[in-house]
Amino acid sequence: MKGIAHDPHGRHRRGKAFWRGDEGACGAMRREDFAASLVVFLVALPLCVGVAVASGVPAELGLVTGIVGGLVTGMLPGSSLQVSGPAAGLTVLVYEAVTTHGLAGLGVLVLAAGLLQLLMGALRLGRWFRAISVAVVQGMLAGIGLLLIAGQLYVMADREAPDTGPSKIAGMPGLLADVFGSAQSLVALGLGLGTIAVMVGWKRLPPSMRLVPAPLVAVAVASGIAAVCDTPVAKVEVRGLLDAIQPPTADAFGLLTQLGVLGTVLAFALIASAESLFSAAAVDRLHAGPRTDYDKELIAQGAGNAVCGALGSLPMTAVIVRSAANVQAGARTKASRVLHGVWLLLFAALLPSALGVIPLSCLAGILVYSGAKLIPVKELIALWRAHRGEAVIVFATAGMIVVANMFEGVLIGVALSVAKSAWDTSHLQIDVADGGVGVIRARLTGNATFLRLPVILDALEALPKSRPIELDLSGLRHLDHACLTALTTWADRHNTPGTAPVRLVPAEP
């Protein structure tokens, strides 16, 4: 055969590549991807269910989003190793949407957000998400983490959580009193705290003992205790996969005519996109394979969310916990994330009743742990010491999310970040040369923007009006319209009869 050579040992080869060696390499990669897919499945299963329950939707819908994240988003180009599914970062926003608009409305919102992500990817806006201030992202995640913890503490005690962030926090003393006054609440809280203890302690065990992911161990232990002791705690309600799926009706699309709903769609799209692309950047640092194409990844996420919306399911993002588990388990290609979707589908189709033995307080414990990890405590301490302005943005963003809502919090954070950047870049120096007689020379260097106008005008107004002044603007790198107008007005006023003349040396074009 043309192009195929034979070696003395009978192995066929083409050029320098031996077919036996190629098959062995491909086989090894398939085995690694297969093993990694099982690890990711075991990590994703409890998280999918927990996020769904915390979002106020049937547990099966969390599995649906995980399945779509594997079979749809996993097949598309972008980032080859990161894994998508329902994320704790959108739990608060989803819960508000479900409470306000119902499950049918949630499907419309997620579908519209997915289409918006597809449009942003087609317009090649993915790379611009890398320009979002890290402080805003940290503040967003911290705010989500605080709300997640506050809400899930109620679930850990088998109590219904208040609707708003401030009411959740204000209700903590009453929750504590209720817990100690109810045996059922104490048992549920014990299971939740035990779940957190397993999650915290599991990572301190030797690697050989950590083959099974901590969330799955925590769920198994708590569910086993609840079953053996027949504890009277609330458990996951099982509806069945097909019964849980409720595609949006034609009437539900009328929601998109409301301005507030469009704001929620925009929040879904922007937060999901930012979280996914930041996750992609983090995953790229974990492996030496192909780098992420941000625009293609945005399209992949949009396609997944469009499908999730059409099925009436939860929105998806790339999730760093599952993605890191995928890389650390030895995944080499996208086959691992696709296979993890297959395992979720088989579980949802064949073993849905297994969800019914899981205590809600156990899932709440997992989410409290996840919420705590969203709050970058160590980074905030270092940030406060080195860049106090950035830390203020983090606190303001997180605080506004807790007090108001996600969308307003992120907008406040972005606005503060832009204002801080504008202030930092508008450095200006005013040098005045005054020999006591003759012309006073004032030279401006740097960037003259409206933010520095009070300083500029105060300095110029303090100059003697009885002597001629030369205002040199040639050292300015930038002179905005507001400053130019103010300086021209000041010079004209000082050129009136009775005052010494002012001569402007214009800025270089």
Beta strands, then each sheet from edge to edge (+ up, - down):
strand 1: 5-6
strand 2: 12-14
strand 3: 17-18
strand 4: 84-85
strand 5: 317-318
strand 6: 428-433
strand 7: 440-448
strand 8: 469-479
strand 9: 502-505
sheet 1: 1+ 2- 3+
sheet 2: 4+ 5-
sheet 3: 6+ 7- 8- 9-
end
